[in-house]
Amino acid sequence: MKLKVFLSIASGLALSACATAGIKAPGLPAIGGDSSSKTATAIIAAMNGGLVGGRIGAGLSERDRAAALEAEYRALEYTQSGRPVTWKGSQAGVYGEVTAAQPYRVGSQDCRQYTHTVYVSSQPRNARGTACRNSDGSWTPLT
């Protein structure tokens, strides 16, 4: 009986570590697999533009901005501390990476600091911020 419980927990942890595009966490939409999902769109929209909504995203197309914002969400929600989440824009020379730090608790919310570097024509633009996770799975950047 104890072995079954252990194996169940171990397999759950192993699945939760698979934080790559298209993987669905329990209770949350798959991000990166079917980004057109209404729920995924709502959760990403709740990020209020994220860091890419600021000066580092100036001049990006809507499509590139959406890819960058999805990378922010994936970094915050699924990715281990210090591991970059990369994205590629629809235009040549437009790409970026988002790296989230270790999560920490503020009251009942999990929060993470993160950095986003956007490259346009090989010129980097950097921004740092903090976001906290809401009960519905969305992340709210702190201003």
Secondary structure, 3 states (H helix, E strand, C coil): CHHHHHHHHHHHHHHHCCCCCCCCCCCCCCCCCCCCCHHHHHHHHCCCCCHHHCHHHCCCCHHHHHHHHHHHHHHHHHCCCCCEEEEECCCCCEEEEEEECCCEEECCEEEEEEEEEEEECCEEEEEEEEEEECCCCCEEECC
